Amino acid sequence: MTPLPPPAEIPPHGLLKGKSVLITAAAGGGIGFAAAKRCLEEGCRALVLSDVHPRRTEEAAATLQAQFPDQPVTGQVCNVAVEADVQALVDGAEAALGGVDVLINNAGLGGSKRVVDMADEEWHKVLDVTLTGTFRMTRAMLKYMQPRGRGAIVNNASVLGWRAQKEQAHYAAAKAGVMALTRCSALEAAEYGIRINAVSPSIVFHDHLRKSAPEALLNELASREAFGRGAEAFEIANIMVFLASDYASYLVGEVISASSQRA
C-alpha cells in the first residue's frame, strides 16, 4: 500500500498543567525529546530531562528552555546503568522541581545480534540499561512518591516484548521484562495512589534508529504497519502524555500497544 502521511501535531489541551516531569534519555531527536517537548506544550510547570551524553543533554535542555521560557527546564547527565547516577538524578529532580509528579522511563538500548553469536557482555548491557535501568529509576522514584500518595510513572516498552524478530533476543527479553515490571510494580504502587503504565511502540522513525538498523529492514517493517509507515516520535509522546495525565486515572499496569504489529 502507499503509505499514508503522518498527521499534523494536535494542539495542546493542558493535560499536564501544574505538574512536574522527569524524563530519561530525552536528548537528541527521538521519543524522549518528543515527550519532553509535548509535556511542556501540555502545560507542565517544570521539567528535568536526562541523558547519558553531556553535550546533547545540555543542548536539549537549552533548546526546550528557549521554546518555553516560562517553564523551567533542567538537564542532568545520568547513566541508568549506574545506581549512583540514578539516585543523584532523582534526588536532584526532586529538589529542582519541588517534587516529581511524573516520571517517564524512556532509556533503552538495542542492537542486532544472533543468539549464537551474542557475548554475555552484549546481553547484559542491553538488559542493564533497558530493563534494570527502568527498575532502578522506578525504585528510586517510588521512595519519594509513596509518602506523598500520588504520582504517575510511564515506561517505554516495545512490541518486541510480544513479537518475535531475529537478532533481537536481548532487546525483546528486556522489553518483555519492562512489561512485566510495569504490571507488577503497578499493583504495589496503586496502594499509594500512584499509577504505573507503559506504551509499547512498534517502529518509530528518528535519527538514532536510522543509524542503528539497515534502511531496507526499517522500510520493510514500516510497510507492514496499518498506515504503511512508521510512527512519528510525537505520536508516541502523545500516548505517554495521556498515560501521565489525569485522563488515565483508572489505568493501572496497562501496556498500550501503539502498532498494528502487536504480535
N, C-alpha and C positions, 0 to 999 in steps of 0.2 A: 504494500500500500504506500501511497505518497504520504510522507509524514505531515501531520497537522502542525501548524505553527504554535509555539507556546503562547499562552495568554498574556495579556498585559498585567502588570502588577496591580493588585487591587488597592484601593485607598485604605488608609488606616481607620480603625474603629475604636481606638483607645483600650484595647483588650488588656494591656498591662499597665494602665495608668496608675501611678503611685507605687509600683513595685520595683524592687531592685533585682538585678540579674547578674549572675556569674556564668561565663561560658568558657569551656576549654577548647583548645585547638581552633581558635577563632581568627587567626591571622591568615592572610592570603585571600584567595577568591573562591573558597569552597563553601560548604554548608555552614560551617561555624561563623564565618564572616557574614554570610547572608542572614543567619539567625540573629547575630548581634545587631545588624542594621534594622532588621524587622522589629526587634524588641524596642529599639529606640523609636522607630516610627509608630509603634503601638503605645508609646507614652511611658515607658519605664522611667523612673525618676533618676536612676543612675545605673551604670554598668561597669563591670570589670571583665575584661577579656584576657585570656591567657593563651600562650603557645610555647612551644619548645625553642622557637627561633627568636632570639632577642631583637634583631633588626626588624623582622616582619611584625613582631608584636608591637613594637614602638610605632611603626608606620601605620598599622591597622588602627591603633588607638587614636593616633593623631588625625587620620583621615575621618574617622567617625566623629571625633570631637569637633572638627571643623564643620561637619554637616549638621551636627546637633549641639550647638554651643551652650544651650541652656540645660543640658543633661550631662552631668559629669561622666567622662569615660576614662577609665584607667586600664593600662596594660601591665601585666605581670608575667614574667617568664616562669614556666612550670613544665617539668617533665613528669607526667603522671606515673611513670615507672619508678619514680623515686619518692619514697614516703615523706622525706623531709620537705621536698618541694611541694607536695600536695598539702601538707599541714601548713606550710608558710603561705600558700595561695589562699586557702580557706580562712586562715586567721587574718591575713591581710585584707581579703574581701569583706569579711565581717566588720573589720574596723573602718574600712573606706566607705562602705555602704550603710553603716549603722544597722547591720543585719541583712543577710541574704534571703530574699523571698523566693527566688527561682534559681535553680542550678540546671544548666544544660550540659550534660556529659557528651561531648562531641568527639573527644580524642579517640583516634583509632589508627591502626597501622595494618597495611595489607602487603601484597606481594604475590608472585606466581611461582609455584614450585611443586612438582610431583612428589607425592609422599615418599617414594623410594629414594629420591634424591635430596630430601629435606634433612638438614642437620638439626640437632637438638637446639642449637643456638637460634636458628631461624624460627622454629616452632615457639620457643619460649619468648622471644622478642615480640612476636605478634600477639601472643596471649597476654603478656605482661602489660603492654600498652592498652590493647583493645578491651580486654576483659578485666584484668586485675586493676588497671588504672581506673576503670569505671567503679569498681568495688571500693578502691581507696578513696576516691572523691565522695562517693555516697556515704561511706562510713564517717569520714571527717565532717561532712555537712550535716548528717543526722544528729551528731553530737551538739550542734547548735540549734537545729530546727526543732528537735523533740522538746526541749524545755520551753520553747516559745509556743508550741502547739499549733504550728502552721508551716506551710511551705509547699513547694512543688519541685520535683526533680524529673527531668526529661532526658531519657537516654537515646542515643543513636545506635540502632541495631542495623540489620540488613536482611534482605530477602534470602541471602545465602545462609542465614540461620535456619531457613526452611528448605531451601532448594539446593540440589547438588550441582557442583560445577568442578570440572577438572582443574587441578593445580591450585585449589582454594581451600584445602582441608584445614589449614591452620586458621585462616581468616573466618571460614564458616564455623568452625568449632568455637572460636572466640565470640562471634556474634550470636550463635545459639546460646552460649553462656550468658551473654548480656540479656537475652530474652528471659532466661530462667532467673537470673539475678533480679531483673525488673519485677517479675511476678512474685518471687519470694520476699524480697525486701519491701515490696509494696504492702503486703499483708501486715508486716511488722510496723511499718511507718504509719499505716492508716489508724492504728490505735492512738496516735498522737495528732491526728488531723492533717497528716502530710500525705500528698499524693505522689506516687512514682509511676510513670508510664514511659512508653517508648514509641518511636517511629521506626519503621522498617523500610527504608528506601530500596529501590532497585538501582538502575543505572542513573547517575546524576552527572551531567557533564560540567566539569570545571578543569582548570589548568592542571591541578595535581593529578587528576585521573588520566588526563591525556598523556601525561609524562610517564605514567606507571603501567599502561596497558597498550597493546598494539591497536592502532586505529581500526583495522579490519575487524577485530574482535568487538570493539566498542560499537561499531556501526551495526554489526550483526545482532548484538544483544539489544540495541535500541530498536531495531526493526521488528522485534518480537513484541514490543510493548503495544498496548491498546491504541495509543495515538501515533504509533510508528516513530516515536522519538524518545530520547531520554528526558528525564525531568530536569527542569531548571533548579538551581540551588534555592532560589526564593520560594519555589513550590514546596520544598521540604521544610524550609524555615517557617512557612505559614502553618504547617501542621504542628511544629514544635511550639509555636506561639499559642496556638489553640490549646494544646495539652498543658501549657504553663498557666493558662488563663482560668478565670473562674467559670467560664463556659464549660470546662471539663470537670466540674466539681464532683461528679459521681463516677468518674473513670479511675479505677484502681488496678494497677498491674496489667494494663492493656498494652498490646503491641499493635499499632496501626500500620497496616501494610500500604505503602504508597507505590503500588505497582500492579500491573496485570500479571506479573510473573511471580506470584506469591509462592508457588510450589511447582 
